């Protein structure tokens, strides 16, 4: 990576290297193109990026025309936020995955039709959540549910809450149950379900959602609930005299300016001569602060290293 690229470019390149799907790589390539050096010396870099972008786009289009499969255990590198969609057979699990990620993974009314994990991205506001559709319970994969951040468990009967929990024993992940067939029950049945939840499952978070009949507002609300399970903040970087990046860095809560610098480029925090901040953590716009400053959601930060 050239030494004169912006923090936004460096961050996009890092996310490109970490991306697990060609769709996500295409997205971050576009961000790299947007943030590539605009001066004459960056012409070759921009040309190379555009060529790579074109090849990725062609591969994606070719793959969509020709479906294929493969065997073996699937392993996906964990990103900043990871969501697993799990559930018993025929509970609308893959349909919900398709709705959240805007993909077209194979669905079927036949139980156990999902044998391989599906990987996609749930987009909420300006963030991206790595989303994995697991084979239905019971399945051979035990590690994913124990290492992920959040698990969305699909159900279409209240009794499936207790049954699903048997496969989630000891997982540290946050669990949200989604009742996926709201369009098939009456208001009276919903009131009965609510009463059962309050008496027997009051410790569990259960969301009502219809895979087949939902509004955009209901989908946005579900995505908001998912996003709020992650203990993270959004931080935006900017260069001096330029607008802030529209793509946030996802940081853990209580992260500092130094943590942001290190995520951009290892060792960068030691080279910072001046750091400024805008947003919820600042007393005034462009406040000069130290690298130990703890950040809040939607802060904008600027670093000067020379």
C-alpha positions in Angstrom: 0.0 0.0 0.0 1.5 3.4 -1.0 2.5 5.6 2.0 0.5 8.6 0.8 -3.0 7.1 0.7 -5.7 8.4 3.0 -6.9 6.7 6.2 -10.2 6.1 4.4 -8.4 4.2 1.6 -6.3 2.2 4.1 -9.4 1.2 6.0 -11.3 0.2 2.8 -8.3 -1.8 1.6 -8.1 -3.6 4.9 -11.8 -4.4 4.8 -11.4 -5.7 1.2 -8.7 -8.1 2.3 -10.9 -9.4 5.1 -14.1 -9.7 3.0 -15.4 -13.2 2.6 -17.7 -12.8 -0.4 -17.1 -11.3 -3.8 -20.1 -9.0 -3.3 -18.4 -7.5 -0.2 -15.0 -7.3 -2.0 -16.7 -5.4 -4.8 -18.2 -3.0 -2.3 -14.9 -2.2 -0.7 -13.1 -2.0 -4.1 -15.6 0.8 -4.9 -14.7 2.5 -1.6 -11.0 2.2 -2.5 -11.7 3.8 -5.9 -13.5 6.7 -4.3 -10.7 7.3 -1.8 -7.7 6.6 -4.1 -5.2 9.5 -4.5 -6.6 12.0 -7.1 -3.2 13.4 -8.1 -1.4 12.4 -11.3 0.8 9.9 -9.4 -2.3 7.9 -8.5 -3.4 7.4 -12.1 -1.9 3.9 -12.3 -3.4 2.9 -9.0 -6.9 4.1 -10.0 -6.6 2.2 -13.4 -5.6 -1.0 -11.6 -8.5 -0.6 -9.2 -11.0 -0.1 -12.0 -9.7 -3.2 -13.8 -10.0 -5.3 -10.6 -13.5 -3.9 -10.0 -14.6 -4.9 -13.5 -13.2 -8.5 -13.1 -15.0 -9.0 -9.8 -18.3 -7.7 -11.2 -18.0 -10.1 -14.2 -17.2 -13.0 -11.9 -20.3 -12.3 -9.8 -22.5 -12.0 -12.8 -21.1 -15.3 -14.2 -21.6 -17.1 -10.9 -25.3 -16.0 -10.7 -25.9 -17.5 -14.1 -24.2 -20.8 -13.2 -25.1 -22.2 -9.8 -22.6 -24.6 -8.3 -21.9 -26.4 -5.1 -19.2 -27.9 -3.0 -18.5 -30.1 0.0 -16.4 -29.9 3.1 -16.5 -27.8 6.2 -17.0 -24.1 5.7 -15.0 -21.6 7.6 -15.6 -17.9 7.4 -13.2 -15.3 8.9 -15.2 -13.4 11.6 -15.8 -9.7 10.8 -16.5 -6.7 13.2 -20.1 -7.8 13.6 -21.3 -11.3 13.0 -24.9 -12.6 13.0 -25.8 -16.3 12.8 -29.3 -17.3 11.7 -30.2 -20.7 13.2 -33.3 -22.7 13.9 -35.2 -26.0 13.6 -36.1 -27.4 10.2 -38.8 -25.5 8.2 -39.0 -22.4 10.4 -38.3 -19.9 7.7 -34.6 -19.6 8.5 -33.2 -19.3 5.0 -36.1 -17.1 3.9 -35.2 -14.6 6.7 -31.6 -14.8 5.6 -32.6 -13.8 2.1 -34.7 -11.0 3.3 -32.0 -9.5 5.5 -29.2 -9.9 3.0 -31.2 -9.4 -0.2 -29.9 -12.7 -1.6 -31.5 -15.7 -3.2 -30.2 -18.7 -1.3 -32.2 -21.9 -2.0 -35.3 -22.3 0.2 -37.7 -25.3 0.4 -40.6 -26.6 2.4 -38.7 -29.8 2.7 -36.9 -30.1 6.1 -33.1 -30.1 6.1 -32.9 -28.5 2.6 -30.0 -26.3 3.8 -26.9 -28.5 4.1 -24.3 -25.8 3.6 -23.9 -22.5 5.3 -24.9 -19.4 3.3 -22.9 -16.2 3.8 -24.2 -12.7 3.2 -24.3 -9.1 4.5 -27.1 -7.4 6.4 -26.9 -3.6 5.8 -28.2 -1.3 8.5 -27.9 2.4 8.0 -24.2 2.8 7.1 -23.0 -0.5 8.6 -22.5 -4.0 7.4 -23.2 -7.1 9.5 -21.7 -10.4 8.4 -24.6 -12.8 8.3 -24.4 -16.6 8.2 -27.3 -18.9 7.5 -26.7 -22.2 9.4 -27.9 -25.6 8.5 -31.0 -26.4 10.7 -30.7 -28.0 14.1 -29.3 -30.5 14.7 -26.2 -29.9 12.7 -22.5 -30.9 12.9 -21.2 -27.3 13.3 -20.7 -26.5 17.0 -18.0 -23.9 16.8 -19.9 -21.2 14.9 -22.6 -20.7 17.5 -20.0 -20.5 20.3 -17.8 -17.9 18.6 -20.4 -15.6 17.0 -21.7 -12.3 18.5 -25.5 -12.7 17.9 -27.8 -15.6 17.0 -31.2 -15.0 15.4 -33.3 -18.2 16.1 -36.3 -18.7 13.8 -39.4 -20.3 15.3 -43.0 -20.7 14.2 -44.3 -22.3 17.5 -43.6 -21.1 21.0 -42.6 -24.7 22.0 -39.6 -24.4 19.7 -37.9 -21.9 22.0 -37.1 -24.5 24.6 -36.3 -27.1 21.9 -33.8 -24.7 20.2 -32.1 -23.8 23.4 -30.8 -27.4 23.7 -28.5 -26.6 20.7 -27.4 -23.3 22.1 -26.2 -24.4 25.5 -23.4 -22.3 26.9 -23.0 -20.0 23.9 -22.0 -16.5 25.0 -23.8 -15.0 22.0 -26.8 -12.8 22.4 -29.9 -14.7 21.3 -33.0 -13.2 19.7 -36.0 -15.5 18.7 -37.9 -14.5 15.6 -41.5 -15.7 15.2 -41.5 -15.8 11.4 -45.1 -16.6 10.4 -47.1 -13.8 11.9 -49.3 -13.7 8.8 -50.7 -17.1 9.6 -52.0 -16.3 13.1 -55.0 -14.3 14.3 -55.0 -11.4 16.7 -56.5 -13.7 19.4 -53.7 -16.3 18.8 -51.1 -13.5 19.1 -52.5 -12.4 22.4 -52.4 -16.0 23.6 -48.7 -16.3 22.5 -47.9 -13.0 24.2 -49.4 -14.3 27.5 -47.4 -17.5 27.2 -44.2 -15.5 26.6 -44.7 -13.3 29.6 -45.4 -16.3 31.9 -42.9 -18.9 30.7 -40.3 -17.1 28.6 -40.0 -13.6 30.1 -36.2 -13.8 30.1 -36.1 -14.4 26.3 -36.2 -11.8 23.6 -38.9 -12.7 21.0 -39.7 -10.6 17.9 -42.8 -11.1 15.8 -42.1 -10.8 12.1 -43.6 -12.2 8.9 -41.3 -13.5 6.2 -44.0 -13.2 3.6 -45.9 -10.1 4.6 -43.8 -7.3 6.2 -43.4 -3.6 5.6 -40.1 -1.8 5.1 -40.6 -0.2 8.5 -40.9 -3.6 10.1 -37.8 -4.9 8.3 -35.9 -1.7 9.4 -37.0 -2.3 13.0 -35.7 -5.9 12.9 -32.4 -4.7 11.6 -32.2 -2.0 14.3 -32.8 -4.7 17.0 -30.1 -6.8 15.5 -27.6 -4.0 15.3 -28.2 -2.9 18.9 -27.2 -6.4 20.2 -23.6 -5.6 19.2 -21.5 -3.6 21.8 -20.0 -1.4 19.1 -19.7 2.3 18.0 -19.3 3.9 14.6 -16.3 6.2 14.1 -15.7 8.2 11.0 -12.3 9.4 9.8 -11.4 12.5 7.9 -8.4 14.1 6.4 -7.6 17.8 7.1 -9.8 20.2 5.1 -11.8 17.3 3.7 -15.2 15.8 4.4 -15.5 12.9 6.7 -15.7 9.4 5.3 -19.2 8.1 4.8 -18.1 4.6 5.7 -17.7 4.2 9.4 -15.1 2.1 11.2 -16.7 -0.3 13.6 -15.1 -0.1 17.0 -15.8 -1.7 20.4 -17.5 0.4 23.0 -15.0 2.5 25.1 -12.4 2.4 22.2 -9.9 5.3 22.2 -8.4 7.5 19.5 -5.3 5.3 19.7 -7.4 2.2 19.1 -8.8 3.8 15.9 -5.3 4.7 14.7 -4.0 1.2 15.3 -7.0 -0.3 13.4 -6.2 1.9 10.4 -2.6 0.9 10.4 -0.5 -0.9 13.0 2.0 1.5 14.7 0.1 4.6 13.5 -0.8 5.7 17.0 2.9 6.3 17.8 3.3 8.6 14.8 0.4 10.9 15.6 1.4 14.6 16.0 -2.1 15.9 16.5 -5.6 14.4 16.8 -8.9 16.3 16.5 -12.5 15.3 17.1 -16.1 16.3 16.1 -19.3 14.8 17.4 -20.7 13.5 20.7 -17.4 13.3 22.4 -16.1 16.8 21.6 -16.7 19.9 23.7 -16.6 21.9 20.4 -16.0 21.1 16.7 -12.5 20.2 15.9 -11.3 19.9 19.5 -7.7 18.8 19.8 -7.4 15.8 22.1 -5.0 13.0 23.2 -5.0 9.5 21.8 -6.4 8.1 25.1 -9.7 9.9 24.6 -12.6 7.5 24.8 -14.9 7.8 21.8 -18.7 7.6 21.4 -21.0 6.5 18.6 -20.8 8.7 15.4 -17.6 10.6 16.5 -15.5 12.0 13.6 -11.8 11.9 14.1 -8.8 13.4 12.3 -5.1 12.4 12.6 -2.1 14.4 11.6 1.2 12.4 11.4 3.5 14.9 9.8 
